[in-house]
Amino acid sequence: MTILNAVANTLSRHTRYLDNELHTIGGLVRPGDVCLDVGSAAGLYSRTLSDLVGPAGLVHSVEPLSFGHPFWSRVLGARRRGNVRHHAVALGAQPGRAAMRVPYTASGPATSRSFLGRESRGLGSTAEFVRHEDVVVEVSTVDALVAEAGLERLDFVKIDVEGGELHVLHGAARTVERFRPAMFIEIEERHTARYDHSPGDVVAWLTARGYTMYTWQRGWVPAERVCPHTNNYLFRSS
C-alpha cells in the first residue's frame, strides 16, 4: 500500500473528510481486475483502484471536467499511471453533447458538486451556491465506452455523479447484463431530486437485475432501502 493510500484509508476510517467506505475497497477489488471509476474527480478512487488491481489490472477513469481539482490531481497522479486510462467525457443514458452545470463559491468552481444538466430540473442541491456556469462536454454511455475499449471483463464499477446515477445505469444495461460487476454507488436524495427519479428507483433498477444492496456497518450487510444518513452503497450480483 502506498503512503497516499494509507493516509486516505486512515482519513476515511476516522474523519469526515473522505467517504467512510473508502477503506473497504481493498476487500472488493483484486489484482488483475478491470475497474470503471465514473465521476473520478481528482482521482482518489482511481489511484486506490490502480494500486489494488496492480500491473495486470486496468482502471478506466471517467471525468469530464479537466480543470477540476488541479492540485490534488497532480498530487494523486492517477492519470499518469500505466494501468489507468482517462476518459474526458460524461456518462449518461444516451450519447451526445450536454452542459455540465458547475457551481461556484467565492473562491472558485466547486467541480465536485457539478452535474449533467440534461434531464435535470433546476439546481436542486447546488442552489446554495452563489452562481453556476455551464460547460459543454461530450456525453457517452458505459456500453459505448466498454465497446470502444474492447473490454472482455469488468469486475468493479464506482459511480458518483451527483444524482444522475440512474442515467448512467440506463446507459450500462448491456454491460451489466454481460459482466455482472460489483458496483459501488453514491445515492443521495438531495441530488436525485433534481432529476425525475428517487433513490428507490436506482435500487429497484439493480434489484430487478438480480443485485443485492449492502451498506457498511463495520462490514457490508444487506440493506433494503437507502438510509438518510448513508451515502454509498455496494451492489453485488446475487
N, C-alpha and C positions, 0 to 999 in steps of 0.2 A: 504493500500500500504506500502511495506517495505521501509526502508531508502535507500537501494541499488536501488530499482526500482525508487524511487523518484529522486535520483541523475541521474540515467540513462535517465529518461524521460526529465529532465532538460537539460542534455548534448545533447540529440537528438534534442531538440527544438531550442537550442540557440548556438550550436557549430558544428564543422565539425568532432568531434571525434567519433560520433556514427551516425548510419543511421537516417536521418531526420524523417523517418516514424515510428521509434520505439515506440514513444509515442502514436501512433494511434491504436496500437494493442488492447488496452483496449476497443475500440469500436467494435472490430471484434470477440472477444472471450468472452464466458460467463461461469459462474460457471457450472461445470458438463460436459463441453465439453471435447472431446478427440482430442489431437493435435499431429502433427508429425513435428519435427524440423530436417530437413535434412541439414547436414553441421553445426552442433551446435557449433563447435569450443570450446571456453571456457565455453559456456553455458549461455550467456547473454539472448538470446531469450527463451531458455528453462526455465531459472529462472523466467522471466517475465510471460511466459505462465503458469508455475506452480502456481504462485500467483493468476493468473486470473481464472483458472479452479477450484481451491480450492480442498478440500479433496474428493469431489465427482467426480472430473475430473481426467484426466490422460494425461501425456505428454511422448511421445516416442522420445527420443533424440538420434540422429544418428551422430556419429563422429568416423571415422576410425583411426585417429592418436592420440594415448593415451598420447604421450609426448608433445603435443602442449599446449601452454598457461598454464604451471603448476601453476604459481602464481594466475592468475585470475580464474582458475578452482577451486582452493582452496577457494578463497575469495567468489566467487559466490555460490559455493557449490550446484549446480543444481543436480549433480548426487547423492547426499546424501538425496535428498528429497523423501518423501514417495510416492508422486504421479508422480515421474519421473522414466522412465525405459530407461536405457542407452544401446545402441547397437553399439558395436565396429566394424562396417562394413562400407563399402562404398556402395552407392546405384547407380545402373545404369540400363541399358536396359536388361542385362542378368546376371545371377549369375556366379560365378567362382572365380578366383584369378587374380589380376592385380596389377600393380605398381602405387602407388601414387608418383607423382613427386614433391619433396619438395625443394623449392628454399632456398638458404642460403645467409644471409648477413654476414658481417664481425663479427657480434656478435652472430650469431646462426641461427637456422631454422626459416623461415617465414612461419609457417604452415598455416596461414590464406590465403595464396596465393597458396597453394598446389592444385594439380588437378589430376584426374584419367587419367593415360597415355593411357589407352586403347582407340583406335579410335581417338587419337589426332594426330595432325601433327605439330611437333616441339614444341617449348616452348611458342610461342605466347606472351602473356602479361607478362610473367616472364623472358623474355630474358634479362632484365636489371640486373638480379641478378648474383652474381659472380660465383655461382656453384649450381648444383642440385644433390640431392640424391634420388634414387628410394627405396621406402618402399613397400614391397609386402603386400597386405591386402586382406581380404575376401570381395567379392562383392556379394550383394544380390539385390533384387528388392523391390519396395514398395509393390507390390502384394504379394510377398512371406512373407515379414515382417508382413503384415496385417493378412495373413492366419495363420502364426506361433503364433502371439499374440492373435488370436481368436477375433479380433475386430468386434464388431457389429455396430459400428458407427465411423465416422471420420469427424470431423467438420472443422478443420483448418490445413493447411499444409504450412510450410515455407521452401523454397528451396534456398540455397546459396552454389553452388558447382563450382564456378569459370569457368563457360562456359558449363558445362555438364548438364544443366537443362533439355534439350530436352530428353537426355538419361534417366534421372530419370522419366520423364513423360511417356516415352515409356514403362518403367517397372511398371507403375502405371495405365495402361489403364483400367483394371478391377476394381480397387479401385475407380478411378474417375467416372466410369460409375455407380457403385453401390452407392457411398456415396455422390457424388457431393460436396466435401468440398470446402470452400473458400481457395484460395491459394495466398500466399504472396511470390513472386519470384524475386530474383535479376537477371536482364538481362542486360548484357553489351557486346557490340560488340567486345571490345578488348579481352574479354575472350572467347566468342563463336567462334572467328576467328580461334582458334586452332583446332576446330572440323569442320565437314562438314555441318554446319548449321549456320544460321544467327538469330539474334533476331526475325526477322519476322517469321521464321519457328516455334519458340516457341509460338508466338502469334497465328499463323494460326492453330497449333495443338489444342489449347484450344478453340479458337472461333469456330472451326469446331465441337466441342462437346458442344456448347451452352453456352460458357462462355463469359462474357463481361470484358474487361480490364479497370482498373481505375488507375489514377495517383493522387498523393497527391498535392493539390493546396489549402491549408487551408481547406481541405475537400477532400474526394475522388470523383473525377469527371471522367466520361468516357474518354478514350483515344483511338485513332485509331491506333497508332503506337508507337514504342519505341522512346523516345527522347534522344539525345546525352547527355543531362545534368541531366537525371534522371536514377537511378539505380534500384529502387524497384517498383514493380507493384502488384496491387491487382487484382485477377481474381475471379469473382463470377458467379455462375451458373444463367443463365437468367431464 
